[in-house]
Amino acid sequence: MKLLVYVHSEDGEFNGNSLGVLARAGELGGDVTAFVAGEGLDDGWAGGLGAYGAGRVLVADDPALGGGLSQPIVDALEGPARDADAVLFGAGVVSADIAAGLAARVGGGIACETTEIRVEDGALVAVRPALGDTVMVASGFEGGTGVVLARANAFAVPEAPAGGSAAVERVDVNVADWSKAARLTGREQAEAAGVDIGEADVLVAVGRGMGGPENVPLVEELAKAVGGAVAATRAVVDAGWVPYAMQVGQTGKTVAPKLYIACGISGAIQHKVGMANSGTVVAINKDPNAPIHEFADVSVIGDALTIVPKLTELVRARKG
């Protein structure tokens, strides 16, 4: 199987979601090619993608590709895409725009919000949650080049081994005049309050089992003690306990912290999908039959309202 992975970069840094998808493609075997686009790109820098699973790297280097817009990249990607069985994209605003444009250009099917990619009977299968994350849907592709767009943080970024490299090949770039008609005149950073839970290494999440908004500070104190950020389930957000920015799940964020402490969370599929790539999962729930215990690495059976403050005291004591 020939897989082409678009690796988005900005200011000389590869996008983490792209690297996660590239690594997953490498695990599937077959012919895995990475594609990077921009202006003034260095071959050595591009070749470093070999450490993440690329067998070779195609470099599209042209002034038209350095303006921050997606349409010129669709033009550059079209040729290599037609020679691949599928093109894979990590999550991101630009990547999503390119994926949609490419699917329309090559007449291929597109699977979005993908949380798993696998090969069955020699064919690529993209798996995504549906119906409010209550079911998982496996989709294949018939004819043409398939396009797969991953959900944010669905695929963890591996640590690149030292010295990993891949052969680099420069590709001809032909950008249509109409693709150059628009230009990016500036960027504005959206205001954000607190820590981005999608980037946090440690998350302490609050569920309905914490009783009410008056008990959220208990979770906040534990988060401070362990050096993490606070996250929440959809039910908690919908109830108005915490802002939407803290939500993990289908309509919130997909996270992949090194440590995830779930306080009073049942672990329904809607929430599990959003934090399934966490390193170590600690579940605190008084219900021994709660689904979260099935995938937690450490389960504490007990009332979160009692255990969370005691855990906070213990962590602070251990820190001296």
Backbone torsions as a table, in degrees:
resi	resn	phi	psi	omega
1	MET	NA	135.9	-179.6
2	LYS	-102.9	112.7	-179.3
3	LEU	-112.6	132.6	177.3
4	LEU	-113.7	127.5	-177.7
5	VAL	-116.7	118.6	174.7
6	TYR	-79.1	122.2	-179.9
7	VAL	-108.7	109.0	-179.3
8	HIS	-77.4	143.7	178.1
9	SER	-138.0	154.4	178.1
10	GLU	-151.3	128.3	-178.8
11	ASP	55.0	38.3	176.1
12	GLY	79.1	7.6	-179.1
13	GLU	-115.5	132.3	176.6
14	PHE	-74.2	140.5	179.2
15	ASN	-69.6	133.3	-177.5
16	GLY	-62.3	-39.7	178.5
17	ASN	-63.1	-36.8	177.9
18	SER	-66.0	-42.3	-179.4
19	LEU	-64.8	-37.0	177.9
20	GLY	-63.4	-42.5	178.4
21	VAL	-66.9	-39.8	178.6
22	LEU	-61.5	-43.0	179.4
23	ALA	-63.4	-39.7	178.6
24	ARG	-65.5	-40.2	177.4
25	ALA	-60.3	-40.2	179.0
26	GLY	-63.0	-32.8	179.4
27	GLU	-70.1	-23.4	-178.1
28	LEU	-78.0	-15.1	-178.0
29	GLY	82.3	-172.0	-179.5
30	GLY	82.2	-164.0	-177.3
31	ASP	-93.8	107.4	-177.5
32	VAL	-111.1	119.6	-179.7
33	THR	-120.3	133.2	175.7
34	ALA	-95.8	149.5	179.8
35	PHE	-129.1	124.4	177.1
36	VAL	-124.1	147.1	-177.5
37	ALA	-137.3	145.9	179.0
38	GLY	164.3	-159.8	-179.6
39	GLU	-126.7	134.1	179.3
40	GLY	69.1	39.2	-176.4
41	LEU	-82.0	143.8	-179.1
42	ASP	-97.4	133.7	-178.4
43	ASP	-64.1	-39.5	179.7
44	GLY	-63.2	-41.7	177.4
45	TRP	-61.8	-46.5	-179.8
46	ALA	-65.8	-39.3	-179.4
47	GLY	-63.1	-21.0	178.0
48	GLY	-62.4	-14.5	177.7
49	LEU	-67.6	-12.9	175.3
50	GLY	-62.1	-26.5	178.8
51	ALA	-69.6	-16.4	-178.2
52	TYR	-106.2	7.3	174.9
53	GLY	118.6	-3.0	-179.6
54	ALA	-78.4	132.4	175.0
55	GLY	-80.1	-31.3	174.4
56	ARG	-152.3	165.3	-178.1
57	VAL	-129.9	126.9	174.7
58	LEU	-95.4	129.5	-178.0
59	VAL	-114.5	119.3	174.5
60	ALA	-104.9	108.3	-173.8
61	ASP	-119.9	113.8	-177.8
62	ASP	-161.8	145.1	178.8
63	PRO	-55.7	-30.9	-178.6
64	ALA	-68.8	-17.1	-176.7
65	LEU	-96.3	-1.5	-176.6
66	GLY	-101.1	9.7	-176.0
67	GLY	-90.2	-0.8	177.9
68	GLY	85.8	6.5	-179.5
69	LEU	-103.3	154.5	-174.0
70	SER	-85.4	-33.9	-171.7
71	GLN	-60.2	-43.7	176.4
72	PRO	-59.4	-33.3	179.7
73	ILE	-70.5	-34.2	175.1
74	VAL	-59.2	-42.9	178.4
75	ASP	-59.8	-45.1	-177.5
76	ALA	-69.9	-31.4	-175.3
77	LEU	-84.3	-19.6	-173.3
78	GLU	-56.7	-49.2	-177.6
79	GLY	-57.8	-57.2	177.9
80	PRO	-59.7	-33.0	-178.7
81	ALA	-65.0	-38.5	-178.9
82	ARG	-66.6	-17.7	-179.9
83	ASP	-95.7	3.4	-177.7
84	ALA	-112.4	156.1	174.8
85	ASP	-74.4	-34.1	179.8
86	ALA	-156.3	151.1	175.7
87	VAL	-116.8	128.5	-175.7
88	LEU	-109.9	141.3	-179.3
89	PHE	-130.3	139.6	169.2
90	GLY	-80.7	164.1	-178.9
91	ALA	-66.8	151.5	178.9
92	GLY	155.6	153.5	-177.3
93	VAL	-62.2	-50.7	-178.9
94	VAL	-67.2	-44.0	-179.9
95	SER	-60.0	-40.8	179.6
96	ALA	-64.9	-38.9	179.6
97	ASP	-66.2	-41.7	178.4
98	ILE	-65.9	-42.8	-179.3
99	ALA	-59.5	-44.6	180.0
100	ALA	-65.0	-45.2	179.5
101	GLY	-63.5	-39.0	-179.4
102	LEU	-68.2	-41.7	179.5
103	ALA	-60.0	-41.0	177.9
104	ALA	-67.3	-38.3	-177.4
105	ARG	-66.3	-44.1	-175.2
106	VAL	-94.9	-2.7	179.1
107	GLY	70.1	31.0	-178.8
108	GLY	-102.3	160.7	175.5
109	GLY	-75.2	156.0	179.8
110	ILE	-131.6	134.2	176.2
111	ALA	-113.7	119.5	-177.3
112	CYS	-106.5	165.6	178.7
113	GLU	55.4	34.5	-177.0
114	THR	-71.6	133.5	179.2
115	THR	-114.1	-7.9	175.6
116	GLU	-153.6	145.0	177.8
117	ILE	-130.2	131.0	179.3
118	ARG	-146.6	171.7	178.1
119	VAL	-117.0	127.8	177.7
120	GLU	-129.1	123.4	179.8
121	ASP	54.4	39.1	177.2
122	GLY	78.1	6.2	-178.8
123	ALA	-120.3	148.4	179.9
124	LEU	-78.2	136.7	178.5
125	VAL	-126.4	129.1	178.3
126	ALA	-108.4	130.1	-177.1
127	VAL	-111.4	132.8	179.6
128	ARG	-142.8	152.9	176.4
129	PRO	-77.8	151.9	179.0
130	ALA	-146.7	171.3	178.8
131	LEU	51.7	54.8	178.7
132	GLY	67.5	32.4	-179.7
133	ASP	64.6	22.6	-179.9
134	THR	-90.1	-17.6	177.2
135	VAL	-136.5	158.5	176.3
136	MET	-112.2	132.6	-176.9
137	VAL	-112.3	126.8	177.5
138	ALA	-102.2	122.6	-176.3
139	SER	-120.5	138.2	174.0
140	GLY	-111.0	-179.3	-177.4
141	PHE	-127.2	137.1	177.8
142	GLU	-117.7	114.5	176.1
143	GLY	74.9	143.7	177.2
144	GLY	70.9	-169.2	-178.6
145	THR	-93.4	124.7	176.7
146	GLY	-80.0	147.4	178.7
147	VAL	-122.3	128.3	-177.9
148	VAL	-122.7	123.9	177.3
149	LEU	-114.2	120.5	-175.1
150	ALA	-81.1	157.3	170.8
151	ARG	-76.6	151.3	-179.2
152	ALA	-57.9	131.4	176.9
153	ASN	62.2	17.1	-180.0
154	ALA	-70.2	-27.2	-178.6
155	PHE	-122.2	119.5	-175.5
156	ALA	-68.0	146.0	177.9
157	VAL	-84.6	119.2	179.2
158	PRO	-77.3	159.7	173.5
159	GLU	-77.6	123.0	-176.5
160	ALA	-70.9	128.6	176.7
161	PRO	-68.0	148.1	-179.0
162	ALA	-63.3	136.9	174.4
163	GLY	83.6	-0.2	179.8
164	GLY	-66.6	133.1	-178.1
165	SER	-151.6	160.1	178.0
166	ALA	-135.6	156.3	177.5
167	ALA	-66.1	139.6	-177.7
168	VAL	-111.1	133.7	179.1
169	GLU	-127.8	124.3	177.1
170	ARG	-79.8	136.1	-179.2
171	VAL	-112.9	150.0	176.7
172	ASP	-69.9	139.4	-178.6
173	VAL	-115.1	123.0	176.4
174	ASN	-125.5	103.7	-178.2
175	VAL	-104.5	125.4	-178.9
176	ALA	-66.0	150.8	-179.5
177	ASP	-59.0	-39.7	-177.7
178	TRP	-68.7	-21.8	177.1
179	SER	-73.9	-17.6	-180.0
180	LYS	-97.1	2.5	-173.8
181	ALA	-68.5	-28.9	178.3
182	ALA	-98.3	156.4	175.6
183	ARG	-145.8	150.1	-180.0
184	LEU	-86.5	121.5	-176.2
185	THR	-98.9	-13.7	179.5
186	GLY	173.5	171.2	179.3
187	ARG	-132.4	146.2	174.8
188	GLU	-128.0	129.4	-179.0
189	GLN	-83.8	126.8	178.4
190	ALA	-68.1	143.2	178.1
191	GLU	-71.0	138.5	179.6
192	ALA	-136.4	140.1	179.7
193	ALA	-104.5	133.4	176.7
194	GLY	74.3	-161.9	-176.0
195	VAL	-87.1	140.2	175.5
196	ASP	-73.8	112.2	-176.5
197	ILE	-64.2	-22.2	178.7
198	GLY	-70.3	-15.7	-178.6
199	GLU	-109.9	-7.0	-174.7
200	ALA	-73.0	141.2	176.7
201	ASP	-82.0	-25.0	179.7
202	VAL	-131.3	129.2	177.4
203	LEU	-127.5	136.9	172.7
204	VAL	-116.9	114.7	-171.7
205	ALA	-105.0	140.9	-179.0
206	VAL	-106.1	133.4	177.1
207	GLY	-119.7	-179.7	-177.8
208	ARG	-63.4	-19.9	178.7
209	GLY	-66.6	-8.8	176.4
210	MET	-81.5	-2.3	171.0
211	GLY	93.8	-52.8	-177.2
212	GLY	-175.3	172.0	-176.6
213	PRO	-61.4	-24.1	-179.8
214	GLU	-67.7	-15.2	-179.5
215	ASN	-101.2	-1.7	176.9
216	VAL	-57.9	-37.5	177.6
217	PRO	-56.1	-26.7	177.0
218	LEU	-63.3	-40.6	178.4
219	VAL	-70.9	-38.6	178.6
220	GLU	-62.1	-38.9	179.0
221	GLU	-67.3	-38.0	177.0
222	LEU	-66.0	-40.9	178.5
223	ALA	-60.7	-42.1	177.8
224	LYS	-63.0	-41.0	-177.7
225	ALA	-64.1	-38.0	-178.2
226	VAL	-94.0	1.4	179.2
227	GLY	73.4	36.4	-178.0
228	GLY	-122.4	-170.7	179.3
229	ALA	-116.5	163.7	-178.9
230	VAL	-96.8	134.3	174.8
231	ALA	-124.1	178.1	-176.8
232	ALA	-156.9	163.8	174.4
233	THR	-85.9	166.7	179.2
234	ARG	-62.9	-39.0	-178.7
235	ALA	-60.0	-39.3	179.8
236	VAL	-68.1	-41.2	178.7
237	VAL	-66.2	-45.7	-179.9
238	ASP	-61.5	-30.1	179.5
239	ALA	-79.1	-6.5	177.3
240	GLY	83.5	16.1	-179.7
241	TRP	-70.4	-41.0	-176.3
242	VAL	-138.9	164.3	179.5
243	PRO	-68.0	158.5	179.4
244	TYR	-59.0	-31.1	-177.4
245	ALA	-59.6	-16.8	-178.7
246	MET	-92.1	-3.2	-172.0
247	GLN	-76.5	133.1	174.1
248	VAL	-108.5	129.0	178.6
249	GLY	142.9	-163.1	-172.9
250	GLN	-57.3	-52.0	-178.5
251	THR	-95.9	8.2	175.2
252	GLY	-111.1	-126.4	-177.9
253	LYS	-122.2	151.2	170.6
254	THR	-95.5	126.3	-174.1
255	VAL	-120.0	159.6	179.2
256	ALA	-145.7	59.4	-180.0
257	PRO	-73.7	165.1	175.2
258	LYS	-72.8	-32.2	179.1
259	LEU	-134.4	130.2	179.3
260	TYR	-127.3	115.6	179.1
261	ILE	-106.7	114.0	-177.1
262	ALA	-98.6	115.5	-176.3
263	CYS	-106.2	108.9	179.1
264	GLY	67.7	35.0	-178.7
265	ILE	-111.2	129.3	-177.6
266	SER	-72.4	-34.6	179.1
267	GLY	92.9	32.9	176.5
268	ALA	-62.1	159.0	-175.2
269	ILE	-57.0	-32.8	179.9
270	GLN	-59.4	-36.0	-179.5
271	HIS	-86.4	-38.8	-176.9
272	LYS	-58.1	-41.3	-178.7
273	VAL	-59.2	-34.1	-176.7
274	GLY	-77.0	-17.7	-177.1
275	MET	-131.4	16.2	-175.4
276	ALA	-62.6	-23.8	-178.4
277	ASN	-93.0	15.0	176.7
278	SER	-66.1	148.2	-179.3
279	GLY	-67.9	-68.3	177.7
280	THR	-117.4	128.6	-178.8
281	VAL	-110.9	122.9	176.2
282	VAL	-111.1	122.7	-178.0
283	ALA	-110.8	127.9	176.0
284	ILE	-117.1	108.4	-175.7
285	ASN	-156.5	135.0	-176.9
286	LYS	-77.2	-13.0	179.3
287	ASP	-91.1	109.7	-178.3
288	PRO	-66.5	-15.4	-179.7
289	ASN	-99.2	6.0	179.2
290	ALA	-61.8	137.4	-177.7
291	PRO	-56.0	-28.4	-175.3
292	ILE	-63.0	-26.3	179.8
293	HIS	-68.1	-19.6	-178.7
294	GLU	-71.8	-26.9	-179.2
295	PHE	-121.7	8.2	176.4
296	ALA	-79.4	146.3	175.6
297	ASP	-81.1	-32.9	177.2
298	VAL	-132.7	125.4	179.2
299	SER	-114.3	130.3	175.1
300	VAL	-114.8	111.7	-178.4
301	ILE	-90.1	110.0	-178.8
302	GLY	169.9	172.9	-178.6
303	ASP	-71.8	118.8	-178.7
304	ALA	-60.5	-30.3	-179.5
305	LEU	-65.4	-26.6	177.9
306	THR	-91.4	-41.1	-173.4
307	ILE	-75.1	-41.2	-175.6
308	VAL	-58.1	-50.2	178.7
309	PRO	-64.3	-34.2	178.3
310	LYS	-68.1	-37.2	177.6
311	LEU	-65.4	-38.6	177.7
312	THR	-61.4	-44.6	179.1
313	GLU	-62.1	-41.4	-178.7
314	LEU	-65.1	-44.2	-179.9
315	VAL	-62.1	-43.6	179.6
316	ARG	-64.9	-37.9	178.5
317	ALA	-65.5	-41.0	179.0
318	ARG	-64.9	-30.8	178.6
319	LYS	-77.3	-7.7	175.4
320	GLY	91.6	NA	NA
